């Protein structure tokens, strides 16, 4: 229920949750990923982009190749995300711009942060040819500091 959702819970948990099940060459949190996605969309979609993976604060995430085969998990995830979006007075579905930026960011992370032997696995074939975000310096990220996600969330709520 939306009354059970706290911005501080979302921020804390996403700052502790690793993307790619921790397989990246340096730690990359869901919070950091979400901040990058928020910076890649229009101003009007920044808040929803920041929250696009917020259900992971309340659910253990599944790797995408597994999640595709778990309809019941996806249903639960949709309910939780719906409650989060309602809490923040956002539309109940993610805008196409956010979905595209999220996918492109995932492609960028794959190319820049996953070991080559993992990148070449056939399960990532659907990511081939997608243009990556060139200007991101993951090694000198301003988004990997504790508190940045919550500060940004509070700023965008205004």
C-alpha positions as CSV (number, residue, x, y, z in Angstrom):
1,X,0.0,0.0,0.0
2,X,1.3,3.5,-0.8
3,X,1.2,4.5,2.9
4,X,3.8,1.8,3.6
5,X,6.3,3.3,1.2
6,X,9.1,5.6,2.5
7,X,11.5,7.5,0.4
8,X,14.2,6.8,2.9
9,X,13.6,3.0,2.7
10,X,13.8,3.1,-1.1
11,X,17.0,5.1,-1.0
12,X,18.7,3.0,1.7
13,X,17.9,-0.3,0.0
14,X,18.8,0.7,-3.5
15,X,22.1,2.1,-2.3
16,X,22.8,-1.4,-0.9
17,X,21.6,-3.4,-3.9
18,X,24.0,-4.3,-6.6
19,X,23.2,-4.3,-10.3
20,X,24.1,-7.3,-12.4
21,X,24.1,-9.5,-9.3
22,X,27.5,-7.9,-8.5
23,X,29.3,-9.1,-11.6
24,X,30.5,-5.7,-12.6
25,X,34.1,-4.6,-12.6
26,X,33.3,-2.2,-9.9
27,X,30.3,-2.0,-7.5
28,X,27.3,-0.5,-9.3
29,X,24.2,0.0,-7.1
30,X,20.6,0.1,-8.3
31,X,20.5,3.7,-6.8
32,X,23.4,4.8,-9.0
33,X,21.9,3.1,-12.1
34,X,18.6,4.9,-11.4
35,X,20.3,8.3,-11.0
36,X,22.0,7.8,-14.4
37,X,18.6,6.8,-16.0
38,X,17.0,9.9,-14.4
39,X,19.7,12.1,-16.0
40,X,19.1,10.6,-19.4
41,X,15.4,11.6,-19.7
42,X,13.5,14.8,-20.0
43,X,12.9,16.9,-16.8
44,X,9.2,15.8,-16.7
45,X,10.2,12.1,-16.4
46,X,13.2,12.4,-14.1
47,X,11.3,11.5,-10.9
48,X,9.6,8.4,-12.5
49,X,13.0,7.4,-14.0
50,X,14.6,7.7,-10.5
51,X,11.9,5.4,-9.2
52,X,11.7,2.9,-12.1
53,X,13.5,0.2,-10.2
54,X,12.2,1.2,-6.7
55,X,10.3,-2.1,-6.3
56,X,13.7,-3.7,-5.8
57,X,13.9,-1.9,-2.4
58,X,11.0,-4.2,-1.2
59,X,11.6,-7.3,-3.3
60,X,14.6,-9.4,-4.0
61,X,15.3,-8.8,-7.7
62,X,15.7,-11.6,-10.2
63,X,18.1,-11.5,-13.1
64,X,16.3,-10.5,-16.3
65,X,16.8,-13.9,-18.1
66,X,15.1,-15.6,-15.1
67,X,12.5,-12.9,-14.5
68,X,11.1,-13.3,-18.1
69,X,9.9,-16.8,-17.1
70,X,8.3,-15.8,-13.8
71,X,4.9,-14.2,-14.5
72,X,3.8,-14.4,-10.9
73,X,7.0,-12.5,-9.7
74,X,6.4,-9.8,-12.4
75,X,2.8,-9.4,-11.2
76,X,4.0,-8.8,-7.6
77,X,6.7,-6.4,-8.9
78,X,4.0,-4.5,-10.8
79,X,1.8,-4.2,-7.7
80,X,4.7,-2.9,-5.6
81,X,5.9,-0.4,-8.3
82,X,2.3,0.7,-8.7
83,X,2.1,1.5,-5.0
84,X,5.4,3.4,-5.2
85,X,4.3,5.4,-8.2
86,X,0.9,6.2,-6.5
87,X,2.8,7.3,-3.3
88,X,4.7,9.8,-5.4
89,X,1.6,10.9,-7.4
90,X,3.0,9.5,-10.7
91,X,1.1,7.8,-13.5
92,X,0.7,4.0,-13.0
93,X,2.9,3.0,-15.9
94,X,6.5,3.9,-16.9
95,X,6.8,6.3,-19.8
96,X,8.4,4.9,-23.0
97,X,11.2,7.4,-22.6
98,X,12.1,5.9,-19.2
99,X,12.0,2.3,-20.5
100,X,14.2,3.2,-23.4
101,X,16.7,5.1,-21.2
102,X,16.8,2.1,-18.8
103,X,17.5,-0.3,-21.6
104,X,20.2,1.9,-23.1
105,X,21.8,2.3,-19.7
106,X,21.8,-1.5,-19.2
107,X,23.5,-1.8,-22.5
108,X,26.1,0.8,-21.5
109,X,26.7,-1.0,-18.2
110,X,27.1,-4.3,-20.0
111,X,29.7,-2.9,-22.4
112,X,31.6,-0.8,-19.9
113,X,31.4,-2.9,-16.7
114,X,30.9,-6.6,-17.4
115,X,33.9,-8.9,-18.1
116,X,34.3,-9.7,-21.8
117,X,33.4,-13.3,-21.4
118,X,30.1,-12.3,-19.8
119,X,29.4,-9.7,-22.4
120,X,29.7,-12.3,-25.2
121,X,27.1,-14.7,-23.8
122,X,24.2,-15.3,-26.2
123,X,21.7,-14.2,-23.6
124,X,22.7,-10.6,-24.3
125,X,22.2,-10.8,-28.1
126,X,19.2,-8.5,-27.9
127,X,21.5,-5.7,-26.7
128,X,23.8,-5.8,-29.7
129,X,23.9,-2.6,-31.7
130,X,22.2,-0.4,-29.1
131,X,24.0,2.9,-28.8
132,X,25.6,3.3,-25.4
133,X,25.9,6.5,-23.3
134,X,29.4,7.7,-24.1
135,X,29.8,10.4,-21.5
136,X,29.5,8.3,-18.4
137,X,32.7,7.9,-16.3
138,X,31.8,5.0,-14.0
139,X,35.2,5.2,-12.3
140,X,34.6,8.8,-11.1
141,X,30.9,8.7,-10.5
142,X,29.3,11.5,-8.5
143,X,26.3,9.2,-7.9
144,X,28.0,6.4,-5.9
145,X,28.0,8.4,-2.7
146,X,25.6,7.6,0.2
147,X,22.7,10.0,0.4
148,X,22.8,11.3,-3.3
149,X,19.8,9.2,-4.3
150,X,17.6,10.4,-1.4
151,X,18.7,14.0,-1.9
152,X,17.8,13.8,-5.6
153,X,14.5,12.1,-4.9
154,X,13.5,14.9,-2.4
155,X,14.6,17.6,-4.9
156,X,12.6,16.1,-7.7
157,X,9.5,15.8,-5.5
158,X,9.3,19.5,-5.2
